[in-house]
Amino acid sequence: MKTFLISGIPGTGKTSVAKKINEKYGYPFLSLGEVVVKNKLHCGEDPSRDTKIVDTEKFNAFFRTFFLNQKEDIILEGHYADLIEHPSVNIAIILRAHPNVIETRLKPRGYSKKKIMENIQAELVGDSTSFMLEKTELVKKEHVFEIDTTNLTIEEIADKIHLIFKYPEKYPEDVAGKLSWLSDNSVHIEKYL
Ligand SMILES: Nc1ncnc2c1ncn2[C@@H]1O[C@H](COP(=O)(O)OP(=O)(O)OP(=O)(O)O)[C@@H](O)[C@H]1O
């Protein structure tokens, strides 16, 4: 059984892409946000960010049992992906997107300006990637990949991820750590400070 993670800040397309991979290639997936709510694995709300605070002990107790029973390959998607404790995640994919795109996607959700700003700032500095790379006991650094989804369709992203799952060694240019919005001239950082 192989375990794949898809992470990234809200609006980068994690759920849409996981659904497409499932549809085209048959990998089952779990949305971690839904798992947390359904199984009451949170210990509070963070009202300023309008998000759940995960009870990491309950979360990992849940996943210990889950992994014992899981026999087929599985994708776990969501921005809680780096909280998982697992000895051998095969591949982690971080979806990235241009801050303008994130802004356009999060505005219609009715998020507060503060929440939108916090998410864009997290994308600007690549928080999802840094958190994943810190978890060396979870996944090897060379198996953490980043995809800039800005100009890709959901299907193109799904196809690319499927290839990375199958042949990770063929995609060294996508290994995490190369993408930087801070050095991209099309990003007006001052808008987000
Ligand atoms: N590559 C893309 N091209 C066009 N639209 C996209 C793309 N990726 C995502 N979207 C759109 O952006 C919105 C957010 O996508 P989605 O819910 O899959 O993101 P998410 O990362 O799972 O967000 P969350 O973490 O909040 O669940 C959806 O309306 C989706 O259709």
The ligand as an SDF file (V2000), in Angstrom:
LIG
                    3D

 31 33  0  0  0  0  0  0  0  0999 V2000
   -6.1700   24.6900  -11.8090 N   0  0  0  0  0  0  0  0  0  0  0  0
   -7.3770   25.2290  -11.6350 C   0  0  0  0  0  0  0  0  0  0  0  0
   -7.9690   25.8630  -12.6470 N   0  0  0  0  0  0  0  0  0  0  0  0
   -9.1790   26.4420  -12.5010 C   0  0  0  0  0  0  0  0  0  0  0  0
   -9.8860   26.4470  -11.3580 N   0  0  0  0  0  0  0  0  0  0  0  0
   -9.3490   25.8290  -10.3070 C   0  0  0  0  0  0  0  0  0  0  0  0
   -8.0650   25.1840  -10.3780 C   0  0  0  0  0  0  0  0  0  0  0  0
   -7.7900   24.6530   -9.1740 N   0  0  0  0  0  0  0  0  0  0  0  0
   -8.8410   24.9490   -8.3900 C   0  0  0  0  0  0  0  0  0  0  0  0
   -9.7700   25.6510   -9.0560 N   0  0  0  0  0  0  0  0  0  0  0  0
  -11.0380   26.1740   -8.5120 C   0  0  0  0  0  0  0  0  0  0  0  0
  -10.7290   26.8270   -7.2940 O   0  0  0  0  0  0  0  0  0  0  0  0
  -11.6970   26.5410   -6.3060 C   0  0  0  0  0  0  0  0  0  0  0  0
  -11.0280   25.9170   -5.0990 C   0  0  0  0  0  0  0  0  0  0  0  0
  -10.6100   24.5980   -5.4290 O   0  0  0  0  0  0  0  0  0  0  0  0
  -10.5330   23.4500   -4.3260 P   0  0  0  0  0  0  0  0  0  0  0  0
  -11.7130   23.4990   -3.3990 O   0  0  0  0  0  0  0  0  0  0  0  0
  -10.2690   22.1850   -5.0390 O   0  0  0  0  0  0  0  0  0  0  0  0
   -9.2530   23.9330   -3.5200 O   0  0  0  0  0  0  0  0  0  0  0  0
   -8.6800   23.3410   -2.1590 P   0  0  0  0  0  0  0  0  0  0  0  0
   -7.2080   23.5490   -2.2210 O   0  0  0  0  0  0  0  0  0  0  0  0
   -9.1540   21.9470   -1.9540 O   0  0  0  0  0  0  0  0  0  0  0  0
   -9.3270   24.3010   -1.0770 O   0  0  0  0  0  0  0  0  0  0  0  0
   -9.6100   23.9970    0.5010 P   0  0  0  0  0  0  0  0  0  0  0  0
   -8.2880   23.7470    1.1540 O   0  0  0  0  0  0  0  0  0  0  0  0
  -10.2440   25.2260    1.0190 O   0  0  0  0  0  0  0  0  0  0  0  0
  -10.5140   22.8110    0.5550 O   0  0  0  0  0  0  0  0  0  0  0  0
  -12.7360   25.6390   -6.9590 C   0  0  0  0  0  0  0  0  0  0  0  0
  -13.7940   26.4520   -7.4260 O   0  0  0  0  0  0  0  0  0  0  0  0
  -11.9870   25.0400   -8.1310 C   0  0  0  0  0  0  0  0  0  0  0  0
  -12.8310   24.7080   -9.2100 O   0  0  0  0  0  0  0  0  0  0  0  0
  1  2  1  0
  2  3  1  0
  2  7  2  0
  3  4  2  0
  4  5  1  0
  5  6  2  0
  6  7  1  0
  6 10  1  0
  7  8  1  0
  8  9  2  0
  9 10  1  0
 10 11  1  0
 11 12  1  0
 11 30  1  0
 12 13  1  0
 13 14  1  0
 13 28  1  0
 14 15  1  0
 15 16  1  0
 16 17  2  0
 16 18  1  0
 16 19  1  0
 19 20  1  0
 20 21  2  0
 20 22  1  0
 20 23  1  0
 23 24  1  0
 24 25  2  0
 24 26  1  0
 24 27  1  0
 28 29  1  0
 28 30  1  0
 30 31  1  0
M  END
$$$$
